[in-house]
Amino acid sequence: MSPVSLIRIHCLYFTSYFTKFAVLSGKKERLGVPFGIPSRHTYYNIRERFPAGILPEKGVEKMSTYPAILVENDFHDIEFWYPYYRMQEAGLEPFVVAPAAPKIYRGKYGTTIEATYDAGSLQGKPPSAVVIPGGWAPDKLRLSSDIVQLVRHVFENGGIVAGICHAGSLLVSAGILSNLRVTSYPSIKDDMIAAGAEWIDAPVVNSKGLITSRRPSDLPFFMKEVIGSLLS
């Protein structure tokens, strides 16, 4: 069986029934609850949770409880859904941002998600954190000037920017890598170094609020760092 077939089977397994884990008292406790990832024929309507215009104004509620997840077509399904549900488990309220919204976006392995906000609609009340899944989506996200500006604005104003796998290509376009330590999928290592970063091979790196990881298997390390930073 080819590696691609194994990956597809792996993703289909996790999208049909994913068992949640939580870190309680320093150890993992199996909760045994269906993960609830939609099939390739359905989408999860996040607009039910976040109708346009209901995000809190700064000063009304802590904006760090509303991290944005950036999507475009061909996002890596697990790198989206794992962070999304882990943040919910931690009491956060993630919402989906894309170059155009409302619009349904499809992942590499067939799951779909509706983005409720476009980046331009967040001017004046940007989130204090953005999470960027990998896949082929970052190469499309970097073509949106509003998305690039959002990532840059969040980071330059002391917010958290977290990217896994190929998300580094968007970080390069945002121009925020100079003199920072990062990691990524190895194929974009040279691009990140050329943008001024120090690249290291590690499961997760946090450099002044820029959190990066290499691949899906790093997700437990990645999200532990993301959630810890958001709740600190």
C-alpha positions as a printed NumPy array, in Angstrom:
array([[  0.   ,   0.   ,   0.   ],
       [  1.367,   3.404,  -0.963],
       [  2.13 ,   6.101,   1.645],
       [ -0.62 ,   8.273,   0.129],
       [ -3.182,   5.484,   0.608],
       [ -2.088,   5.021,   4.211],
       [ -2.487,   8.748,   4.861],
       [ -5.979,   8.71 ,   3.324],
       [ -7.016,   5.739,   5.474],
       [ -5.553,   7.452,   8.522],
       [ -7.503,  10.638,   7.845],
       [-10.745,   8.821,   7.096],
       [-10.423,   6.945,  10.362],
       [ -9.943,  10.102,  12.346],
       [-12.681,  11.969,  10.489],
       [-15.215,   9.19 ,  11.136],
       [-14.524,   8.662,  14.831],
       [-11.884,  10.523,  16.783],
       [-11.474,   9.934,  20.493],
       [-10.824,  13.03 ,  22.547],
       [ -7.98 ,  13.272,  25.011],
       [ -7.506,  15.816,  27.755],
       [ -4.536,  16.52 ,  29.963],
       [ -5.693,  16.241,  33.555],
       [ -3.321,  16.374,  36.516],
       [ -0.352,  15.935,  34.225],
       [ -1.582,  12.757,  32.528],
       [ -3.856,  11.908,  29.619],
       [ -7.361,  10.704,  30.404],
       [ -9.38 ,   9.061,  27.664],
       [-12.804,  10.65 ,  27.431],
       [-14.275,   8.269,  24.86 ],
       [-16.411,  10.886,  23.104],
       [-16.928,  10.974,  19.306],
       [-14.802,  13.762,  17.89 ],
       [-17.575,  14.998,  15.608],
       [-15.537,  15.82 ,  12.509],
       [-17.924,  16.14 ,   9.536],
       [-17.769,  13.715,   6.65 ],
       [-16.673,  14.755,   3.17 ],
       [-20.356,  15.284,   2.286],
       [-21.232,  17.664,   5.122],
       [-19.891,  20.812,   6.679],
       [-19.945,  22.176,  10.183],
       [-21.799,  25.476,  10.182],
       [-19.722,  27.589,  12.541],
       [-21.984,  30.527,  11.703],
       [-24.396,  29.043,  14.261],
       [-21.744,  29.791,  16.894],
       [-20.42 ,  32.98 ,  15.351],
       [-22.956,  34.944,  13.293],
       [-21.264,  37.848,  11.543],
       [-20.637,  40.769,  13.836],
       [-20.924,  39.151,  17.269],
       [-17.251,  39.053,  18.201],
       [-16.71 ,  41.108,  21.359],
       [-15.215,  44.536,  21.202],
       [-11.82 ,  44.814,  22.853],
       [-12.268,  45.667,  26.474],
       [-15.645,  43.921,  26.684],
       [-14.253,  40.395,  26.767],
       [-10.745,  39.052,  26.552],
       [-10.051,  38.673,  22.838],
       [ -7.513,  35.911,  23.492],
       [-10.477,  33.613,  24.153],
       [-11.431,  34.089,  20.474],
       [ -8.461,  32.789,  18.444],
       [ -8.84 ,  32.801,  14.66 ],
       [ -8.045,  29.771,  12.503],
       [ -7.113,  30.65 ,   8.929],
       [ -8.337,  28.464,   6.065],
       [ -8.254,  28.211,   2.311],
       [ -9.028,  25.288,   0.035],
       [ -6.779,  22.25 ,   0.52 ],
       [ -6.057,  22.93 ,   4.184],
       [ -4.702,  19.893,   6.039],
       [ -7.814,  18.4  ,   7.627],
       [ -6.256,  17.071,  10.832],
       [ -4.16 ,  20.212,  11.287],
       [ -7.42 ,  22.173,  11.285],
       [ -9.743,  19.943,  13.305],
       [ -7.292,  18.926,  16.014],
       [ -6.49 ,  22.544,  17.022],
       [-10.132,  23.579,  16.648],
       [-11.432,  21.002,  19.102],
       [ -8.487,  21.226,  21.497],
       [ -9.081,  24.956,  21.843],
       [-12.769,  24.336,  22.499],
       [-11.855,  21.787,  25.179],
       [ -9.674,  24.432,  26.82 ],
       [-12.627,  26.831,  27.064],
       [-11.632,  28.981,  24.089],
       [-13.945,  30.012,  21.232],
       [-12.076,  29.547,  17.931],
       [-13.607,  31.012,  14.797],
       [-12.732,  30.578,  11.135],
       [-11.271,  33.33 ,   8.958],
       [-10.563,  33.134,   5.227],
       [ -9.903,  35.448,   2.285],
       [-13.632,  35.384,   1.432],
       [-16.616,  34.705,   3.693],
       [-19.173,  33.348,   4.171],
       [-17.806,  30.544,   2.046],
       [-17.264,  26.795,   2.337],
       [-13.679,  25.539,   2.054],
       [-12.615,  21.939,   1.413],
       [ -9.619,  20.218,   2.981],
       [ -7.092,  17.959,   1.248],
       [ -8.905,  14.861,   2.48 ],
       [-12.486,  15.964,   1.894],
       [-13.778,  17.589,   5.075],
       [-15.383,  20.994,   4.662],
       [-15.772,  24.069,   6.825],
       [-17.621,  27.347,   6.426],
       [-15.583,  30.463,   7.138],
       [-17.696,  33.077,   8.901],
       [-15.306,  36.031,   8.65 ],
       [-13.029,  37.381,   5.964],
       [ -9.84 ,  39.062,   7.147],
       [-11.007,  42.507,   6.08 ],
       [-14.057,  42.32 ,   8.351],
       [-11.799,  42.08 ,  11.413],
       [-10.288,  45.523,  10.993],
       [-10.676,  47.441,  14.225],
       [-11.026,  44.337,  16.395],
       [ -8.473,  41.784,  15.238],
       [ -8.005,  38.623,  17.311],
       [ -5.042,  38.398,  19.634],
       [ -4.094,  35.024,  18.143],
       [ -4.162,  33.281,  14.772],
       [ -3.615,  29.58 ,  14.136],
       [ -2.516,  28.516,  10.644],
       [ -2.97 ,  24.863,   9.59 ],
       [ -0.747,  23.459,   6.89 ],
       [ -1.56 ,  21.554,   3.74 ],
       [ -1.62 ,  23.458,   0.457],
       [ -3.759,  26.251,   1.92 ],
       [ -0.891,  28.497,   3.141],
       [  0.341,  28.996,  -0.433],
       [ -3.143,  30.306,  -1.284],
       [ -3.529,  32.324,   1.901],
       [ -0.284,  34.19 ,   1.225],
       [ -1.846,  35.57 ,  -1.977],
       [ -4.444,  37.492,   0.066],
       [ -3.116,  40.884,   1.15 ],
       [ -5.788,  41.063,   3.885],
       [ -4.71 ,  37.72 ,   5.35 ],
       [ -1.026,  38.688,   5.225],
       [ -1.803,  42.02 ,   6.884],
       [ -3.868,  40.306,   9.594],
       [ -1.036,  37.916,  10.5  ],
       [  1.485,  40.753,  10.562],
       [ -0.805,  43.002,  12.629],
       [ -1.494,  40.329,  15.248],
       [  2.191,  39.533,  15.687],
       [  3.432,  43.124,  15.71 ],
       [  0.844,  44.022,  18.359],
       [  1.975,  41.322,  20.765],
       [ -0.468,  38.619,  19.749],
       [  0.212,  34.929,  19.218],
       [  0.792,  33.542,  15.735],
       [  0.916,  29.752,  15.504],
       [  1.652,  27.804,  12.331],
       [  2.264,  24.135,  11.634],
       [  3.824,  22.304,   8.697],
       [  3.603,  24.425,   5.507],
       [  2.138,  27.423,   7.368],
       [  5.653,  28.851,   7.279],
       [  5.118,  30.018,   3.697],
       [  2.471,  32.478,   4.935],
       [  4.799,  33.59 ,   7.738],
       [  7.452,  34.357,   5.118],
       [  5.014,  36.579,   3.225],
       [  3.974,  38.317,   6.448],
       [  7.583,  39.405,   6.962],
       [  7.716,  38.525,  10.662],
       [ 10.519,  35.952,  10.764],
       [ 13.608,  38.152,  11.094],
       [ 15.826,  37.075,  14.014],
       [ 13.287,  34.534,  15.287],
       [ 13.809,  30.823,  15.906],
       [ 11.337,  28.61 ,  14.004],
       [ 10.637,  25.159,  12.675],
       [  8.475,  23.886,   9.8  ],
       [  8.049,  21.102,   7.299],
       [ 11.61 ,  20.584,   5.971],
       [ 10.751,  21.515,   2.376],
       [ 10.291,  25.192,   3.31 ],
       [ 13.308,  25.357,   5.617],
       [ 15.392,  27.344,   3.12 ],
       [ 12.584,  29.848,   2.51 ],
       [ 12.303,  30.582,   6.228],
       [ 16.056,  30.962,   6.609],
       [ 16.116,  33.342,   3.624],
       [ 13.429,  35.387,   5.404],
       [ 15.791,  35.886,   8.335],
       [ 14.789,  33.079,  10.696],
       [ 16.933,  30.569,  12.539],
       [ 15.487,  27.164,  11.631],
       [ 15.771,  24.197,  13.981],
       [ 14.431,  20.645,  13.822],
       [ 12.138,  20.383,  16.867],
       [  8.517,  19.335,  17.57 ],
       [  7.575,  22.861,  18.63 ],
       [  9.327,  26.227,  18.906],
       [  8.013,  29.357,  20.637],
       [  9.965,  32.475,  19.749],
       [  8.491,  35.704,  21.14 ],
       [  4.926,  34.531,  20.55 ],
       [  5.539,  32.877,  17.179],
       [  4.772,  29.179,  17.682],
       [  5.753,  26.717,  14.951],
       [  5.749,  22.942,  14.468],
       [  6.84 ,  20.579,  11.708],
       [  4.104,  18.064,  10.866],
       [  0.818,  16.447,  12.042],
       [  2.601,  14.14 ,  14.497],
       [  3.767,  17.27 ,  16.359],
       [  0.184,  18.408,  17.043],
       [  0.141,  17.387,  20.753],
       [  3.283,  19.472,  21.385],
       [  2.02 ,  22.289,  19.169],
       [ -1.348,  22.639,  20.866],
       [  0.049,  22.314,  24.381],
       [  2.206,  25.349,  23.618],
       [ -0.595,  27.252,  21.87 ],
       [ -3.147,  26.716,  24.637],
       [ -0.603,  27.415,  27.35 ],
       [  0.263,  30.728,  25.679],
       [ -3.384,  31.684,  25.165],
       [ -4.333,  30.988,  28.754],
       [ -1.271,  32.497,  30.398]])
